[in-house]
Amino acid sequence: MSRLSLFVPLGVFVLILVVGWFGFSLDDRRQMPSALIDKPFPEFAAPSLYDQARTVTRADILGRPTLVNVWATWCTTCKAEHAELMRIAERTDVQLVGVNYKDDVAKAQRWLADFGDPYDMVVVDPDGVLGVELGVTGAPETFLLDGEGKILYKRVADVNRRIWRDELAPRLARLGIVEKDLPEQGGR
């Protein structure tokens, strides 16, 4: 056996350590890279949650910075993030657009009636077609768009106070959206 063959296991071990080091040192595992960052929000035509005869399109969400939040009544994490979305809606002028993902319309309407509706508009995505266009892997997922509809940020998992403070609020501030100084409450 040659001396070189003795170093092969050591080389493999070092390679595993290097791959592990980089794999575990990635930023937040829930902030998944998205091929859509810096790309336009996809074209879509979806019914409004409150008026199924009304079709909402990409053009309807353009014009100002927007948070697009993919949610569902079957999603327990969506319920956990809902209070923060209500707080954001009350304390900022950012447009909030909900995408009700693979859900029942009546349940979604009832859910928003029971827990409050932070959204400026809600579209229905019963088969997940818009979700596929967005690369959605589940709910909740949130996208930040500039006024022209370019996707600047994607969040996989809930938007909570820390995510708002550390990730969303600074990005929105650069777009001219700042949090109003109001006492803590809920509702829009």
Order of alpha helices (4+ residues) and beta strands (2+ residues): alpha-beta-beta-beta-alpha-beta-alpha-beta-alpha-beta-beta-alpha
